């Protein structure tokens, strides 16, 4: 421990000395030192208050008192592994099961989204006895070796695509293969999935899974067309594989209309496996895999125990239950719908005013603003996007970019983000865009 508070520069110097340089900072030229947070606000060492528009991990708000209390009370009593009986584990599984279709009735608890996705991959392979995995372009599913291999966002910059990985076009109706002028983009994109499966099968490949984020985030806040998952699921099931929905970025009421983002596709769609992480513990390391009895039993049939030292411990489960309680008590799913719709309206007003905004897309408090240099060509405005988030930081607003062109402003704030926050962001964005356009005129 240090003798007293360090300056920002001292902390930065120690970080450069001690921490791997591949662990990146926001705003590396002028990083922010955050020492506390509450709700949707973060505070630096000088007491400056920043509006947090990107922290989808603090789902119910930073340092929520009920979540902290649940953790503290359980810590005072017991924290151990799941080989002992404890009510928190089964209570939490029961609470989660109440939010899901009945088919998804078996749960595994883990500590991170990457762990959850790795286990989902193992479950799919054991159940199908197949190896190959189909993903969408620009996908990111985690930092483990197994997941880097199925994340085009990462493997394209590393060792490249493995023979057992197959990449379908991103179902992006703004700058993808099939756009808003296509009469049935869901079918068009699903047909691409079928084409890839057919080509692979002709070479003797066998599919374990189609692994997809319910709303691709790193790819640029993408909203797949409704019906795409149903059709893609038909094709993967016909090939003997299962459908895995990665809800790690977008679950737990963020989309507003539903508790889970996969439900946006329609009531007739149910994945075979879903994975949860990030917001599940509001900052505490928790994750979960939910699947069917049949898939779980095939996994057990190996005779090899699945044991995760910290997965499903009483403290993590107490925290998970508290997060669900807060979402329910504070009606945060409805709040996400209402505030998200309001923010979308404000951003669309900015789109009508500023040619730099090519597209505003989103649902609930999962929103992307696609910046373009040219409205017709839709050329990514990468440089302008970087300038905008830097200027917003100067206005004490934390926002970040995503997408292959790093040109999509991504909004994934804590769900307590409110209409006043939305107005503030829209006003500041308007001011900065006006400045940029004057400079380029």
TORTIDO-760320 format. One record per residue (C-alpha): residue in one letter; x, y, z. Coordinates in pm, whole numbers, padded with zeros to 5 digits, always signed. Layout:
aXYZ;...
END
This chain:
x+00000+00000+00000;x+00122+00353-00073;x+00195+00593+00215;x-00048+00849+00074;x-00249+00933-00238;x-00040+00916-00557;x-00064+01168-00834;x-00211+01053-01162;x+00133+01067-01323;x+00287+00855-01046;x+00015+00591-01090;x+00066+00598-01467;x+00444+00556-01429;x+00395+00256-01198;x+00142+00104-01434;x+00384+00132-01726;x+00654-00026-01510;x+00450-00314-01366;x+00156-00394-01594;x+00177-00560-01937;x+00165-00304-02216;x-00103-00505-02401;x-00344-00411-02116;x-00469-00087-02270;x-00605+00230-02111;x-00890+00448-02229;x-00740+00771-02364;x-00377+00651-02342;x-00239+00998-02420;x-00425+01144-02125;x-00575+00864-01911;x-00831+00929-01641;x-00768+00815-01282;x-01100+00699-01139;x-01115+00652-00762;x-01489+00612-00691;x-01826+00574-00858;x-02196+00581-00775;x-02491+00510-00999;x-02406+00626-01351;x-02128+00860-01238;x-01755+00811-01186;x-01518+01043-00998;x-01151+01117-01052;x-00888+01203-00791;x-00976+01572-00819;x-01347+01516-00755;x-01453+01568-01117;x-01777+01383-01198;x-01794+01188-01525;x-02113+01054-01681;x-02052+00687-01761;x-02213+00594-02093;x-02020+00272-02156;x-02009+00059-01841;x-02254-00222-01902;x-02088-00422-01622;x-02233-00194-01352;x-02581-00291-01475;x-02783-00151-01183;x-02538+00135-01117;x-02192+00155-00968;x-02166+00058-00599;x-02538-00008-00554;x-02609-00025-00180;x-02825-00341-00200;x-02562-00531-00397;x-02286-00421-00159;x-02499-00518+00142;x-02572-00863+00002;x-02203-00926-00059;x-02101-00803+00286;x-02364-01000+00477;x-02282-01325+00299;x-01908-01265+00340;x-01963-01237+00716;x-02130-01581+00721;x-01958-01806+00465;x-01781-01819+00133;x-01678-02158+00001;x-01711-02380-00306;x-02021-02547-00444;x-01940-02900-00322;x-02136-02820-00005;x-02512-02770-00007;x-02611-02404+00014;x-02945-02236-00054;x-02794-01940-00241;x-02686-02162-00531;x-03026-02321-00589;x-03216-01999-00511;x-03015-01814-00771;x-03058-02086-01034;x-03433-02083-00966;x-03451-01705-01001;x-03266-01716-01333;x-03484-02002-01458;x-03792-01783-01400;x-03659-01539-01663;x-03591-01804-01928;x-03788-02045-02148;x-03858-02375-01964;x-03628-02565-02199;x-03323-02383-02057;x-03340-02538-01713;x-02987-02649-01620;x-02726-02405-01493;x-02349-02390-01447;x-02195-02101-01256;x-01852-01961-01333;x-01651-01641-01287;x-01621-01465-01623;x-01783-01440-01964;x-01481-01611-02119;x-01517-01907-01883;x-01887-01929-01969;x-01826-01926-02344;x-01548-02183-02313;x-01782-02414-02122;x-02059-02358-02381;x-01816-02470-02650;x-01731-02784-02450;x-02100-02861-02394;x-02179-02826-02765;x-01891-03049-02870;x-01967-03319-02616;x-02338-03323-02706;x-02292-03327-03086;x-01960-03517-03100;x-01862-03263-03366;x-01585-03003-03367;x-01658-02721-03611;x-01800-02385-03507;x-01976-02121-03715;x-01951-01756-03606;x-02030-01418-03760;x-01764-01182-03887;x-01608-00934-03641;x-01738-01142-03347;x-01567-01142-03008;x-01641-01418-02756;x-01359-01391-02503;x-00988-01398-02428;x-00920-01770-02372;x-00733-01953-02649;x-01047-02150-02738;x-01241-01825-02777;x-00977-01625-02961;x-01000-01908-03215;x-01372-01833-03272;x-01341-01452-03256;x-01261-01300-03597;x-01215-00965-03419;x-00904-01118-03258;x-00778-01406-03472;x-00749-01199-03790;x-00466-01010-03616;x-00304-01324-03474;x-00261-01672-03620;x-00556-01654-03856;x-00861-01874-03903;x-00850-02237-03795;x-00978-02507-04029;x-01266-02588-03791;x-01389-02227-03774;x-01633-02092-04032;x-01727-01724-04062;x-02067-01603-04182;x-02135-01241-04287;x-02228-01007-04003;x-02608-00954-04017;x-02565-00578-04047;x-02842-00405-04243;x-02659-00071-04259;x-02319-00152-04408;x-02340-00530-04453;x-02398-00759-04749;x-02778-00714-04732;x-02898-00370-04633;x-03215-00185-04545;x-03337-00198-04906;x-03348-00579-04898;x-03705-00708-04861;x-03606-00999-04637;x-03258-00950-04488;x-03318-01219-04222;x-03360-01487-04488;x-03078-01346-04702;x-02829-01358-04414;x-02954-01700-04299;x-02905-01831-04653;x-02540-01727-04622;x-02520-01943-04309;x-02669-02237-04501;x-02426-02182-04789;x-02126-02197-04555;x-02259-02508-04382;x-02322-02682-04715;x-01975-02598-04845;x-01810-02722-04527;x-02012-03044-04522;x-01902-03119-04878;x-01547-03122-04737;x-01647-03363-04461;x-01670-03105-04182;x-01921-03155-03900;x-02070-02871-03696;x-02094-02850-03319;x-02247-02503-03298;x-02345-02168-03438;x-02203-01931-03175;x-02338-01577-03193;x-02385-01270-02977;x-02755-01191-02947;x-02660-00833-03039;x-02306-00813-03180;x-02134-00539-02981;x-01765-00515-03075;x-01881-00545-03438;x-02051-00205-03405;x-02371-00232-03197;x-02549-00447-03453;x-02920-00535-03439;x-02975-00859-03637;x-03299-00861-03837;x-03585-01045-03660;x-03622-01399-03787;x-03252-01442-03865;x-03182-01654-03559;x-03478-01885-03624;x-03367-01953-03979;x-02999-01985-03888;x-03096-02225-03606;x-03283-02444-03856;x-02971-02469-04068;x-02733-02548-03780;x-02976-02801-03633;x-03005-02972-03974;x-02624-02998-03971;x-02633-03165-03628;x-02515-02859-03435;x-02661-02643-03160;x-02735-02272-03135;x-02542-02080-02867;x-02660-01727-02781;x-02392-01513-02616;x-02582-01273-02386;x-02272-01156-02198;x-02292-00795-02319;x-02665-00751-02354;x-02867-00961-02109;x-03051-00873-01787;x-03303-00618-01916;x-03070-00394-02116;x-03278-00418-02433;x-03589-00299-02249;x-03852-00488-02447;x-03731-00818-02305;x-03508-00950-02028;x-03285-01131-02280;x-03173-00993-02615;x-03233-01323-02799;x-03605-01270-02725;x-03604-00977-02970;x-03607-01240-03245;x-03955-01355-03145;x-04129-01591-02904;x-04071-01886-03134;x-03692-01869-03094;x-03514-02049-02810;x-03137-02112-02818;x-02994-02446-02704;x-02736-02278-02480;x-02707-01922-02352;x-02412-01760-02177;x-02421-01474-01927;x-02152-01254-01774;x-02050-00888-01729;x-02372-00731-01586;x-02475-01047-01399;x-02278-00946-01086;x-02274-00566-01127;x-01894-00566-01115;x-01843-00883-00912;x-01690-01169-01118;x-01983-01402-01192;x-02098-01579-01506;x-02339-01854-01601;x-02428-02104-01870;x-02790-02215-01911;x-02879-02512-02126;x-03117-02804-02174;x-03130-03122-01967;x-03029-03325-02274;x-02711-03125-02337;x-02620-03123-01968;x-02671-03500-01941;x-02448-03562-02243;x-02179-03357-02071;x-02219-03560-01750;x-02206-03887-01943;x-01829-03850-01986;x-01792-03934-01618;x-01557-03638-01582;x-01661-03398-01306;x-01707-03030-01386;x-01575-02834-01089;x-01507-02462-01076;x-01344-02351-00749;x-01522-02017-00719;x-01816-02075-00955;x-02146-02066-00767;x-01996-01968-00432;x-02245-01828-00175;x-02119-01468-00203;x-02137-01461-00584;x-02487-01610-00575;x-02601-01359-00309;x-02477-01079-00532;x-02649-01229-00837;x-02979-01251-00650;x-02940-00890-00530;x-02885-00771-00889;x-03208-00944-00998;x-03388-00790-00699;x-03274-00439-00792;x-03366-00480-01161;x-03714-00585-01048;x-03767-00334-00763;x-03638-00033-00958;x-03811-00147-01281;x-03483-00105-01467;x-03593-00307-01769;x-03884-00067-01827;x-03652+00224-01749;x-03406+00100-02015;x-03689+00088-02269;x-03817+00438-02189;x-03481+00616-02155;x-03334+00424-02449;x-03627+00528-02672;x-03582+00889-02558;x-03208+00880-02629;x-03269+00724-02972;x-03512+01006-03050;x-03254+01270-02950;x-02980+01100-03149;x-03202+01073-03456;x-03263+01447-03429;x-02885+01491-03440;x-02869+01257-03741;x-03111+01480-03930;x-02892+01779-03847;x-02539+01641-03891;x-02416+01461-04206;x-02143+01293-04003;x-02408+01064-03852;x-02490+00790-04101;x-02701+00565-03881;x-02851+00548-03534;x-02945+00196-03429;x-03029+00028-03107;x-03279-00108-02862;x-03320-00012-02497;x-02987+00111-02362;x-02780-00062-02631;x-02729+00203-02898;x-02477+00270-03175;x-02416+00593-03367;x-02240+00510-03694;x-02024+00803-03809;x-01951+00839-04181;x-01741+01062-04403;x-01986+01018-04688;x-02358+00940-04654;x-02373+00748-04983;x-02049+00550-04959;x-02085+00511-04581;x-01708+00544-04540;x-01625+00508-04168;x-01537+00841-04003;x-01270+00686-03780;x-01067+01001-03713;x-01375+01208-03636;x-01504+00939-03397;x-01175+00950-03203;x-01194+01330-03182;x-01554+01316-03058;x-01487+01076-02770;x-01182+01279-02667;x-01386+01600-02670;x-01666+01431-02475;x-01412+01325-02213;x-01316+01694-02181;x-01686+01756-02115;x-01677+01484-01844;x-01867+01226-02048;x-01724+00876-02094;x-01803+00725-02432;x-01609+00482-02655;x-01602+00359-03014;x-01644+00015-03165;x-01693-00152-03501;x-01438-00267-03760;x-01376+00097-03852;x-01372+00220-03487;x-01631+00471-03602;x-01941+00365-03404;x-02012+00554-03082;x-02137+00290-02840;x-02388+00360-02566;x-02414+00087-02299;x-02455+00282-01974;x-02565+00154-01634;x-02943+00105-01648;x-03000+00393-01402;x-02889+00635-01678;x-03178+00884-01703;x-03342+01133-01939;x-03137+01424-01802;x-02821+01227-01879;x-02953+01157-02228;x-03021+01529-02288;x-02674+01621-02164;x-02502+01374-02397;x-02712+01476-02698;x-02646+01847-02635;x-02271+01797-02597;x-02261+01575-02906;x-02450+01841-03103;x-02197+02104-02994;x-01895+01888-03086;x-02038+01780-03423;x-02112+02144-03508;x-01751+02236-03423;x-01617+01951-03638;x-01834+02041-03935;x-01730+02407-03919;x-01364+02301-03910;x-01408+02080-04217;x-01615+02334-04412;
END
